[in-house]
């Protein structure tokens, strides 16, 4: 890509990107190399990157699931021979940014320090193709509930083996609940219950807090926390080296949706630190007993409008299978958290994970923030100019830094309309506030609720991290139940997405929609744990699905300070305070898809001139004087 100070970067064939890297932060704003405030809008590519392409890693497929080291993620998120078609479509949506999903397993599945060079070469080639289409890239090291063998995706199987667990015994022992094993009996949205099960809860605890809570757990002579984190950082450095020199790489994530595991649990006899209680869900102590081969009766839960409710009991691990290999045992048994007395498990220290250094533990301050700082240091040793995209616990608090946040840090929090996500049905006049406690009635009230929820996240960020930029790294809507016929009509999803984007506009938030899965089909959706949030499917129209809800104009790069933006009934309005000392123009995205490529533009303000570039889908605005500039663009 080459530099064009008139509008940002241009590709070799002259197409405009609209943003000039590198990016930096100034207070709450992201600023580009030309000094403009940047409001990045884009998409996650993609949901199917969580699983390998070879063997078929989609979670409904059991065959090959336990071939842990001989796998390949080449072709995830999309085969190179299809890349131009998919990326052109994404560009036509008006996207300026890809949150590019990769996993630790994709890079280092064969063993510690054994990196998949074929995948890294593929990744570089894909990022180069994206750059040639004017798309910026933020690399997302993705995980959900630690790994594929603990019910999600992310870490290689050898991380489990290093602490004595056998991935083949996870499901039978109750240490995880797997789609691959449960088959058609696997309920929708059951995967988050794995945060409460032993495999994921223990691995997160060891990864973030092994030095404090498992001092006797060692791998290759080192404490397990140091060993795991060093391996993870080594993987990130290897990814960074493979992408060095590509100007469109503007950000690297720390870890998708980190979780505290057992850290902070006040009483292991209760249900704490859980994401969702659905079906049989063990407490912390019950999870420990199950994993060590003790059949255990646990509570059965049903979520509802008033919250989760215990509706019965069930016995898990009736065969008494231990998740541990011969000669290995539970690290929490070793540390004396629980014991075996008279052949039965007995809890000794129910509050073991609740305190550190004699005071109540803060996962966000004591463990997450130091990890984020380590990631920033490791990545910047290779890519010194990238933004670090940090995340906190989903629906939890952001990382809190004792000595101030690292430079060029962005809080990339996630937000979902929980009721719609879990019911797979959007009701525009009814929702529940986060936490599922307070009902909200009426379209206007629902809109206000979405804005309020997002605004609350921004305010929490400023309190914990200082005034750093916020980007909504994930949000989206399920598509499955909205299908009508082969063409796919998704009016409810379009309405939901439009309302979500309205809230983002009101708060001037950048965002990346979840997600674009190039392998999505109606039969198997995104290929991961029954989720179906992809805006494109092989079984729908070539433009995708729900696109009328998210293809819309927006302020991309502002030579000054953004003040407001709004899109309604085909009319986009915005305002900004111009700064004539910034030589580059303000760039407004005016997508062609769905709008016929024609816009009637009105601009007010002194010393203002503009140029529409319809083939690029942008409006360029130059300002010679300070003052408020207002733009109105109506689709013709």
C-alpha positions as CSV (number, residue, x, y, z in Angstrom):
1,X,0.0,0.0,0.0
2,X,1.2,3.5,-0.7
3,X,0.5,6.8,1.2
4,X,-1.8,9.4,-0.1
5,X,-2.1,12.3,2.3
6,X,-5.3,13.5,0.6
7,X,-7.2,10.6,2.0
8,X,-5.1,7.9,3.7
9,X,-3.6,4.9,2.1
10,X,-4.1,3.7,-1.5
11,X,-3.8,0.2,-2.8
12,X,-1.6,-0.6,-5.8
13,X,-4.6,-0.2,-8.1
14,X,-5.4,3.2,-6.6
15,X,-8.2,2.4,-4.3
16,X,-8.6,4.5,-1.2
17,X,-8.4,3.1,2.3
18,X,-9.4,6.4,4.0
19,X,-7.2,6.0,7.1
20,X,-3.4,6.6,7.3
21,X,-1.6,4.2,9.7
22,X,0.0,4.0,12.1
23,X,-2.8,4.7,14.6
24,X,-2.3,6.1,18.1
25,X,-4.5,7.2,21.0
26,X,-5.3,10.7,22.3
27,X,-7.6,10.5,25.2
28,X,-10.8,8.8,24.2
29,X,-10.0,8.9,20.5
30,X,-8.1,6.8,18.1
31,X,-6.0,9.1,15.8
32,X,-4.4,8.2,12.4
33,X,-1.1,9.2,10.9
34,X,-2.6,12.3,9.4
35,X,-3.9,13.5,12.8
36,X,-7.6,12.7,12.2
37,X,-9.9,11.1,14.7
38,X,-10.8,7.6,13.4
39,X,-14.1,5.8,14.1
40,X,-13.4,2.3,12.8
41,X,-16.3,0.2,11.7
42,X,-15.8,-3.4,10.5
43,X,-16.5,-7.1,11.0
44,X,-15.1,-10.2,12.6
45,X,-13.6,-12.6,10.2
46,X,-14.6,-15.2,11.1
47,X,-16.6,-17.4,13.4
48,X,-15.3,-20.6,11.7
49,X,-11.7,-19.7,12.5
50,X,-12.2,-21.3,15.9
51,X,-11.9,-24.8,14.4
52,X,-9.4,-26.4,12.0
53,X,-10.1,-26.9,8.3
54,X,-8.3,-30.3,8.3
55,X,-9.7,-32.5,9.6
56,X,-13.1,-31.0,9.6
57,X,-13.2,-29.3,13.0
58,X,-16.8,-28.2,13.1
59,X,-18.1,-29.1,16.4
60,X,-20.9,-31.4,15.2
61,X,-18.2,-33.7,13.8
62,X,-16.6,-36.1,16.2
63,X,-14.3,-37.9,13.7
64,X,-10.8,-36.6,14.0
65,X,-11.6,-34.5,17.1
66,X,-8.9,-36.2,19.2
67,X,-6.2,-35.9,16.5
68,X,-4.9,-33.1,18.5
69,X,-1.5,-32.3,16.8
70,X,-2.0,-33.3,13.2
71,X,-4.4,-30.5,12.2
72,X,-4.3,-27.5,9.9
73,X,-6.1,-24.1,10.1
74,X,-4.9,-23.1,6.6
75,X,-8.1,-21.8,4.9
76,X,-9.6,-20.4,8.1
77,X,-11.2,-17.9,7.9
78,X,-11.4,-18.4,4.1
79,X,-9.5,-20.1,1.4
80,X,-7.1,-17.8,-0.5
81,X,-8.7,-18.7,-3.8
82,X,-12.0,-17.2,-2.4
83,X,-10.4,-14.3,-0.6
84,X,-11.0,-11.6,-3.3
85,X,-14.7,-12.4,-3.6
86,X,-15.3,-12.3,0.2
87,X,-13.2,-9.3,0.9
88,X,-14.7,-7.3,-1.9
89,X,-18.1,-8.1,-0.4
90,X,-16.9,-7.0,3.0
91,X,-15.6,-3.8,1.5
92,X,-18.9,-3.2,-0.3
93,X,-20.5,-3.3,3.2
94,X,-18.5,-0.2,3.9
95,X,-16.2,-1.9,6.3
96,X,-12.8,-0.3,7.0
97,X,-11.5,-2.9,9.5
98,X,-11.2,-6.7,9.9
99,X,-11.0,-8.2,13.4
100,X,-9.1,-11.2,12.1
101,X,-9.8,-14.2,14.3
102,X,-6.9,-16.7,14.9
103,X,-6.3,-19.2,17.7
104,X,-3.3,-20.2,19.7
105,X,-4.0,-23.8,18.5
106,X,-3.8,-22.7,14.8
107,X,-0.2,-21.4,15.3
108,X,1.2,-23.9,17.8
109,X,-0.9,-27.1,17.7
110,X,2.0,-29.5,17.1
111,X,3.7,-28.9,20.5
112,X,5.4,-26.2,22.6
113,X,7.6,-24.0,20.4
114,X,6.6,-25.9,17.2
115,X,5.0,-23.2,15.0
116,X,2.9,-24.0,11.9
117,X,4.8,-22.1,9.2
118,X,2.3,-23.0,6.6
119,X,-0.5,-21.3,8.6
120,X,1.7,-18.2,9.3
121,X,2.5,-17.9,5.6
122,X,-1.2,-18.2,4.8
123,X,-2.1,-15.6,7.4
124,X,0.4,-13.2,5.9
125,X,-0.9,-13.7,2.4
126,X,-4.5,-13.1,3.6
127,X,-3.6,-9.9,5.4
128,X,-1.8,-8.7,2.2
129,X,-4.9,-9.4,0.1
130,X,-7.0,-7.5,2.7
131,X,-4.5,-4.6,2.4
132,X,-4.8,-4.5,-1.3
133,X,-8.6,-4.0,-0.8
134,X,-8.1,-1.1,1.5
135,X,-9.0,-3.1,4.7
136,X,-7.2,-2.5,8.0
137,X,-6.5,-5.5,10.2
138,X,-6.7,-6.1,14.0
139,X,-5.4,-9.5,14.9
140,X,-7.6,-11.2,17.5
141,X,-6.0,-14.2,19.4
142,X,-9.3,-15.9,20.1
143,X,-10.5,-18.3,22.7
144,X,-13.7,-19.4,24.3
145,X,-13.7,-21.5,27.5
146,X,-10.0,-22.1,26.9
147,X,-9.9,-24.8,24.2
148,X,-11.8,-27.1,21.9
149,X,-11.5,-30.0,24.4
150,X,-13.0,-27.9,27.2
151,X,-16.0,-26.9,25.1
152,X,-14.8,-23.9,23.0
153,X,-11.6,-23.0,21.1
154,X,-8.3,-21.4,21.6
155,X,-5.4,-23.2,23.3
156,X,-3.7,-26.3,22.0
157,X,-4.4,-29.7,23.6
158,X,-0.9,-29.9,25.0
159,X,-1.7,-27.1,27.5
160,X,-4.1,-29.5,29.2
161,X,-1.7,-32.5,29.0
162,X,1.0,-30.4,30.6
163,X,-1.0,-30.2,33.8
164,X,-1.9,-33.9,33.7
165,X,-5.3,-33.8,32.0
166,X,-6.3,-36.2,29.3
167,X,-8.4,-34.4,26.6
168,X,-10.2,-37.7,25.8
169,X,-11.6,-37.9,29.3
170,X,-13.0,-34.4,29.5
171,X,-16.6,-35.1,28.6
172,X,-16.9,-38.4,30.4
173,X,-15.5,-37.0,33.6
174,X,-17.7,-34.0,33.6
175,X,-14.7,-31.7,33.2
176,X,-16.3,-30.3,30.0
177,X,-19.6,-30.7,28.1
178,X,-18.8,-31.2,24.4
179,X,-20.9,-30.8,21.3
180,X,-18.7,-33.4,19.6
181,X,-19.7,-36.0,22.3
182,X,-23.3,-35.0,23.1
183,X,-24.3,-34.7,19.4
184,X,-28.0,-33.8,19.0
185,X,-28.5,-33.7,22.8
186,X,-26.3,-30.6,22.9
187,X,-28.6,-27.6,23.7
188,X,-28.2,-24.2,22.1
189,X,-26.0,-21.9,24.2
190,X,-24.8,-24.7,26.4
191,X,-21.1,-24.0,25.7
192,X,-20.8,-21.1,28.2
193,X,-21.6,-23.5,31.0
194,X,-18.1,-24.9,30.5
195,X,-16.7,-21.8,32.3
196,X,-18.1,-23.5,35.5
197,X,-16.6,-26.9,34.7
198,X,-13.3,-28.1,35.8
199,X,-11.3,-28.0,32.6
200,X,-11.7,-24.4,31.7
201,X,-12.0,-23.1,35.2
202,X,-8.7,-24.8,36.2
203,X,-6.8,-23.8,33.1
204,X,-7.8,-20.1,33.5
205,X,-6.9,-20.1,37.2
206,X,-3.5,-21.7,36.4
207,X,-2.8,-19.3,33.5
208,X,-3.6,-16.1,35.3
209,X,-3.0,-17.1,39.0
210,X,-0.8,-20.2,39.1
211,X,2.0,-18.5,41.1
212,X,-0.4,-17.5,43.8
213,X,-2.9,-20.3,43.9
214,X,-0.9,-23.3,42.6
215,X,2.7,-22.8,43.7
216,X,3.4,-26.6,43.6
217,X,2.2,-27.0,40.0
218,X,5.3,-26.9,37.8
219,X,5.9,-27.7,34.1
220,X,9.5,-28.2,32.9
221,X,10.8,-26.9,36.2
222,X,8.8,-23.7,36.1
223,X,5.6,-22.5,37.7
224,X,2.7,-23.3,35.5
225,X,1.6,-19.7,35.2
226,X,5.0,-18.6,33.9
227,X,5.2,-21.6,31.6
228,X,1.8,-21.1,30.1
229,X,2.0,-17.3,29.7
230,X,5.5,-17.5,28.1
231,X,4.2,-20.0,25.6
232,X,1.3,-17.8,24.8
233,X,3.4,-14.7,24.4
234,X,5.9,-16.7,22.2
235,X,3.0,-17.5,19.9
236,X,1.9,-13.9,19.7
237,X,5.5,-12.8,18.9
238,X,5.6,-15.4,16.1
239,X,2.4,-14.1,14.6
240,X,3.7,-10.5,14.9
241,X,7.0,-11.5,13.1
242,X,5.0,-13.0,10.3
243,X,3.1,-9.8,9.8
244,X,6.0,-7.3,10.2
245,X,6.1,-4.8,7.5
246,X,2.4,-4.9,6.6
247,X,1.1,-1.4,7.1
248,X,-2.5,-2.4,7.3
249,X,-1.9,-4.3,10.5
250,X,-3.0,-1.6,13.1
251,X,-3.9,-3.6,16.2
252,X,-3.3,-6.8,18.1
253,X,-5.6,-8.2,20.8
254,X,-4.6,-9.5,24.2
255,X,-7.0,-12.4,24.5
256,X,-10.6,-12.8,23.5
257,X,-13.0,-12.8,26.5
258,X,-10.5,-13.8,29.3
259,X,-12.0,-15.5,32.4
260,X,-10.9,-15.7,36.0
261,X,-11.7,-19.4,36.4
262,X,-11.9,-19.9,40.2
263,X,-10.1,-16.7,41.0
264,X,-12.3,-14.5,43.2
265,X,-14.8,-17.3,44.2
266,X,-15.8,-16.6,47.7
267,X,-17.2,-20.0,48.5
268,X,-16.6,-23.1,46.4
269,X,-19.9,-24.6,47.6
270,X,-21.8,-22.0,45.6
271,X,-22.3,-21.1,41.9
272,X,-19.9,-18.2,41.3
273,X,-18.0,-16.8,38.3
274,X,-20.4,-18.5,36.0
275,X,-21.4,-17.1,32.6
276,X,-24.7,-19.1,32.3
277,X,-26.5,-21.8,34.3
278,X,-28.3,-24.1,31.9
279,X,-28.9,-27.7,32.6
280,X,-26.6,-29.5,35.0
281,X,-23.9,-27.1,36.3
282,X,-21.4,-27.9,39.1
283,X,-20.2,-25.6,41.8
284,X,-16.5,-25.1,42.1
285,X,-16.0,-27.9,44.6
286,X,-18.3,-30.3,42.7
287,X,-16.3,-29.6,39.6
288,X,-13.1,-30.6,41.4
289,X,-14.7,-33.8,42.7
290,X,-16.1,-34.8,39.3
291,X,-12.7,-34.3,37.5
292,X,-11.0,-36.6,40.0
293,X,-13.5,-39.4,39.4
294,X,-16.2,-39.0,42.0
295,X,-19.8,-39.3,40.7
296,X,-21.5,-36.1,42.0
297,X,-25.0,-34.9,42.2
298,X,-25.2,-31.3,40.9
299,X,-28.0,-28.7,40.5
300,X,-29.9,-28.4,37.3
301,X,-30.8,-24.9,36.2
302,X,-33.2,-23.2,33.8
303,X,-32.6,-19.5,32.8
304,X,-35.7,-17.3,32.6
305,X,-36.8,-13.7,32.6
306,X,-36.2,-13.4,36.3
307,X,-32.8,-15.0,36.2
308,X,-31.5,-18.5,36.6
309,X,-33.6,-21.0,38.7
310,X,-32.6,-24.3,40.1
311,X,-35.2,-26.8,38.9
312,X,-33.7,-30.2,39.9
313,X,-30.6,-32.3,40.4
314,X,-28.6,-34.7,38.2
315,X,-25.7,-37.1,38.8
316,X,-22.7,-36.3,36.6
317,X,-19.8,-38.7,35.9
318,X,-21.7,-41.8,37.0
319,X,-18.9,-44.1,35.8
320,X,-16.3,-42.4,38.0
321,X,-13.9,-41.4,35.2
322,X,-10.9,-39.3,36.2
323,X,-9.7,-36.6,33.8
324,X,-6.1,-37.2,35.0
325,X,-3.6,-39.4,33.4
326,X,-1.8,-42.1,35.4
327,X,0.4,-40.6,38.2
328,X,-1.2,-37.1,38.0
329,X,-3.8,-35.5,40.3
330,X,-5.8,-32.3,40.8
331,X,-3.6,-29.3,41.6
332,X,-6.2,-28.1,44.0
333,X,-6.0,-31.4,45.9
334,X,-2.2,-30.9,46.0
335,X,-2.7,-27.4,47.4
336,X,-5.0,-28.7,50.1
337,X,-8.1,-26.9,48.9
338,X,-9.9,-30.3,49.2
339,X,-9.0,-33.8,50.4
340,X,-10.2,-37.4,50.2
341,X,-11.4,-38.7,53.5
342,X,-13.0,-42.1,53.9
343,X,-13.1,-42.5,50.1
344,X,-15.1,-39.3,49.7
345,X,-14.2,-35.7,48.6
346,X,-14.1,-33.2,51.5
347,X,-13.8,-29.4,51.0
348,X,-11.1,-27.9,53.3
349,X,-10.8,-24.3,52.1
350,X,-14.0,-23.0,50.5
351,X,-12.6,-19.4,50.3
352,X,-9.1,-20.4,49.0
353,X,-9.4,-18.3,45.8
354,X,-11.0,-15.3,47.5
355,X,-8.0,-13.5,49.0
356,X,-4.5,-12.6,47.9
357,X,-1.9,-11.0,50.2
358,X,-4.4,-10.9,53.0
359,X,-6.9,-8.8,51.1
360,X,-9.9,-9.6,48.8
361,X,-8.7,-10.6,45.4
362,X,-9.3,-8.4,42.3
363,X,-8.9,-10.5,39.2
364,X,-8.9,-7.4,37.0
365,X,-6.2,-5.6,39.0
366,X,-4.1,-8.4,40.4
367,X,-4.0,-10.8,37.4
368,X,-5.5,-9.4,34.2
369,X,-3.9,-6.0,34.1
370,X,-0.3,-7.4,34.5
371,X,-1.1,-9.9,31.7
372,X,-2.3,-7.2,29.4
373,X,0.9,-5.2,30.1
374,X,3.0,-8.3,29.3
375,X,1.2,-8.8,26.0
376,X,1.7,-5.1,25.1
377,X,5.5,-5.4,25.8
378,X,5.8,-8.7,23.8
379,X,3.9,-7.5,20.8
380,X,5.5,-4.1,20.6
381,X,9.0,-5.6,20.7
382,X,8.1,-6.7,17.1
383,X,5.4,-4.3,16.0
384,X,6.1,-1.1,17.9
385,X,3.4,1.0,16.4
386,X,0.3,-1.2,16.8
387,X,-2.6,-0.5,19.1
388,X,-3.1,-3.1,21.8
389,X,-6.8,-4.1,22.0
390,X,-7.4,-5.2,25.6
391,X,-10.5,-7.0,26.8
392,X,-12.0,-7.7,30.2
393,X,-14.2,-10.5,31.5
394,X,-17.4,-10.7,29.5
395,X,-20.2,-8.7,31.3
396,X,-17.5,-8.0,33.9
397,X,-15.2,-5.2,34.8
398,X,-12.3,-3.9,32.6
399,X,-8.7,-4.5,33.6
400,X,-7.5,-2.0,36.2
401,X,-3.9,-0.8,36.1
402,X,-2.1,0.2,39.3
403,X,0.5,2.3,37.5
404,X,-1.5,3.5,34.5
405,X,-2.5,1.7,31.4
406,X,0.2,1.0,28.7
407,X,0.5,3.5,25.8
408,X,-1.8,3.1,22.8
409,X,-4.2,0.8,24.6
410,X,-7.8,0.4,23.5
411,X,-10.6,-1.2,25.5
412,X,-12.3,-3.6,23.0
413,X,-15.2,-4.7,25.1
414,X,-18.0,-6.9,23.9
415,X,-21.7,-6.2,24.1
416,X,-24.7,-8.4,23.2
417,X,-28.4,-8.0,23.4
418,X,-28.6,-10.9,25.8
419,X,-32.3,-11.7,25.4
420,X,-32.1,-11.9,21.6
421,X,-28.8,-13.9,21.8
422,X,-30.2,-16.5,24.1
423,X,-33.8,-16.8,22.7
424,X,-32.7,-16.3,19.0
425,X,-35.7,-14.0,18.6
426,X,-35.6,-10.2,18.5
427,X,-38.6,-8.3,19.8
428,X,-38.1,-4.6,19.1
429,X,-40.5,-3.5,21.8
430,X,-39.2,-5.7,24.6
431,X,-35.8,-6.5,26.1
432,X,-34.1,-7.1,29.5
433,X,-31.3,-4.9,30.9
434,X,-27.9,-6.7,31.3
435,X,-28.2,-9.3,34.0
436,X,-31.7,-10.2,32.9
437,X,-33.4,-8.6,35.9
438,X,-35.3,-5.5,34.7
439,X,-37.7,-5.7,31.8
440,X,-37.8,-2.9,29.2
441,X,-41.0,-2.2,27.3
442,X,-41.6,-0.1,24.2
443,X,-39.5,0.6,21.1
444,X,-38.2,3.9,22.4
445,X,-37.3,2.4,25.8
446,X,-35.5,-0.5,24.1
447,X,-33.5,1.9,22.0
448,X,-32.6,3.9,25.1
449,X,-31.7,0.7,26.9
450,X,-29.2,-0.3,24.3
451,X,-27.6,3.1,24.4
452,X,-27.6,3.0,28.2
453,X,-25.9,-0.4,28.3
454,X,-23.1,0.7,26.0
455,X,-22.7,4.1,27.7
456,X,-22.3,2.2,31.0
457,X,-19.5,0.1,29.6
458,X,-17.7,3.3,28.4
459,X,-18.0,4.9,31.8
460,X,-16.7,1.7,33.5
461,X,-13.7,1.9,31.2
462,X,-12.9,5.4,32.1
463,X,-13.1,4.7,35.8
464,X,-10.9,1.6,35.6
465,X,-8.4,2.5,32.8
466,X,-8.5,6.2,32.5
467,X,-9.8,8.0,29.4
468,X,-8.8,5.4,26.7
469,X,-10.6,4.8,23.4
470,X,-13.4,2.2,23.4
471,X,-14.3,-0.1,20.5
472,X,-17.1,-2.6,20.6
473,X,-15.1,-5.7,19.5
474,X,-18.2,-8.0,19.3
475,X,-21.9,-7.6,18.9
476,X,-24.3,-9.4,16.6
477,X,-27.6,-11.2,16.2
478,X,-28.6,-14.8,15.6
479,X,-30.0,-15.6,12.1
480,X,-31.3,-19.2,12.2
481,X,-34.9,-18.7,13.2
482,X,-35.3,-15.7,10.8
483,X,-35.0,-17.8,7.7
484,X,-37.9,-17.6,5.2
485,X,-37.4,-19.6,2.1
486,X,-34.1,-20.2,0.2
487,X,-33.4,-16.5,-0.4
488,X,-33.4,-15.7,3.3
489,X,-35.5,-12.7,4.5
490,X,-34.2,-11.4,7.8
491,X,-36.3,-8.4,8.6
492,X,-36.2,-8.8,12.4
493,X,-32.4,-9.2,12.3
494,X,-32.1,-6.1,10.1
495,X,-34.2,-4.2,12.6
496,X,-32.1,-5.4,15.5
497,X,-28.8,-4.5,13.8
498,X,-30.1,-1.1,12.9
499,X,-31.0,-0.4,16.5
500,X,-27.6,-1.6,17.7
501,X,-25.8,0.7,15.2
502,X,-28.1,3.6,16.2
503,X,-26.7,3.2,19.7
504,X,-23.1,3.1,18.5
505,X,-23.7,6.2,16.4
506,X,-25.1,8.1,19.4
507,X,-22.0,7.3,21.4
508,X,-19.6,7.7,18.4
509,X,-18.2,4.2,19.0
510,X,-16.1,2.2,16.6
511,X,-17.2,-1.4,16.3
512,X,-16.7,-4.8,14.6
513,X,-19.8,-6.9,14.0
514,X,-19.7,-10.6,14.9
515,X,-19.3,-12.2,12.3
516,X,-18.6,-13.3,8.7
517,X,-18.1,-17.0,8.3
518,X,-17.2,-18.0,4.8
519,X,-18.3,-21.7,5.4
520,X,-21.7,-20.9,7.0
521,X,-24.5,-23.1,5.8
522,X,-28.1,-23.4,7.0
523,X,-27.5,-27.0,8.0
524,X,-24.5,-26.4,10.3
525,X,-24.5,-22.6,10.7
526,X,-21.1,-21.1,11.8
527,X,-19.8,-24.6,12.5
528,X,-19.2,-24.0,16.2
529,X,-21.5,-25.0,19.0
530,X,-24.7,-24.3,17.1
531,X,-24.0,-20.6,16.8
532,X,-25.5,-18.9,13.7
533,X,-24.4,-15.2,13.7
534,X,-22.7,-15.0,10.3
535,X,-24.0,-12.2,8.1
536,X,-23.1,-14.4,5.1
537,X,-24.1,-17.9,4.3
538,X,-23.5,-20.2,1.3
539,X,-27.2,-20.9,1.3
540,X,-28.4,-17.3,1.1
541,X,-28.3,-14.4,-1.4
542,X,-24.8,-13.4,-2.5
543,X,-25.0,-10.1,-0.8
544,X,-25.4,-11.8,2.5
545,X,-28.1,-11.6,5.1
546,X,-29.3,-8.8,7.3
547,X,-27.1,-6.4,5.5
548,X,-29.7,-3.7,5.3
549,X,-29.4,-3.4,9.0
550,X,-25.6,-2.7,9.1
551,X,-24.6,-1.3,5.7
552,X,-24.9,2.4,6.5
553,X,-22.9,5.6,6.2
554,X,-20.5,6.7,9.0
555,X,-17.8,9.1,9.9
556,X,-14.5,7.3,9.2
557,X,-11.7,9.9,9.7
558,X,-12.4,13.3,11.0
559,X,-10.1,16.3,10.6
560,X,-11.1,17.7,13.9
561,X,-13.5,16.4,16.6
562,X,-16.6,14.3,15.9
563,X,-19.7,15.8,17.5
564,X,-22.6,13.5,16.3
565,X,-23.8,11.2,13.6
566,X,-27.2,9.6,12.8
567,X,-28.7,7.5,10.0
568,X,-32.4,7.2,9.6
569,X,-34.8,6.5,6.7
570,X,-32.0,6.8,4.1
571,X,-30.6,10.1,5.4
572,X,-27.2,10.4,7.1
573,X,-26.4,13.5,9.1
574,X,-23.3,14.3,11.1
575,X,-21.4,17.2,12.5
576,X,-17.8,17.8,13.5
577,X,-15.6,20.6,14.8
578,X,-13.1,21.3,12.0
579,X,-9.4,21.6,12.6
580,X,-7.7,23.3,9.5
581,X,-4.3,22.4,10.8
582,X,-5.0,18.8,9.8
583,X,-4.1,18.7,6.1
584,X,-6.0,15.6,5.2
585,X,-9.7,15.7,4.6
586,X,-12.5,14.3,6.7
587,X,-13.6,11.0,5.2
588,X,-17.2,9.8,5.3
589,X,-18.2,6.3,4.2
590,X,-21.2,6.4,1.9
591,X,-21.7,2.7,0.9
592,X,-23.0,1.9,-2.5
593,X,-24.6,-1.4,-1.7
594,X,-28.4,-1.0,-1.3
595,X,-28.2,2.8,-2.0
596,X,-27.8,2.7,-5.8
597,X,-24.4,4.3,-5.5
598,X,-26.0,7.8,-5.5
599,X,-26.2,10.3,-2.7
600,X,-27.4,13.9,-2.6
601,X,-24.9,15.7,-0.3
602,X,-25.4,19.1,1.5
603,X,-22.5,20.6,3.5
604,X,-22.7,23.7,5.7
605,X,-19.8,25.6,7.2
606,X,-17.4,28.3,6.3
607,X,-14.4,27.5,4.0
608,X,-15.7,24.0,3.3
609,X,-15.4,22.1,0.0
610,X,-16.2,18.4,-0.6
611,X,-15.6,15.8,-3.2
612,X,-17.7,12.6,-3.6
613,X,-15.8,9.6,-4.8
614,X,-18.7,7.2,-5.7
615,X,-16.5,4.3,-6.9
616,X,-14.8,4.3,-3.5
617,X,-18.0,4.9,-1.5
618,X,-16.6,7.9,0.3
619,X,-17.1,11.6,0.7
620,X,-14.0,13.8,1.2
621,X,-14.5,17.1,3.1
622,X,-11.8,19.8,3.3
623,X,-12.0,22.6,5.8
624,X,-10.0,25.9,5.7
625,X,-11.4,27.4,8.9
626,X,-12.2,26.3,12.4
627,X,-15.8,25.8,13.4
628,X,-18.7,23.3,13.2
629,X,-19.3,21.6,9.9
630,X,-22.6,19.8,9.2
631,X,-23.1,17.2,6.5
632,X,-26.3,15.7,5.2
633,X,-26.3,12.9,2.7
634,X,-29.6,11.5,1.4
635,X,-29.8,8.3,-0.7
636,X,-31.2,9.1,-4.1
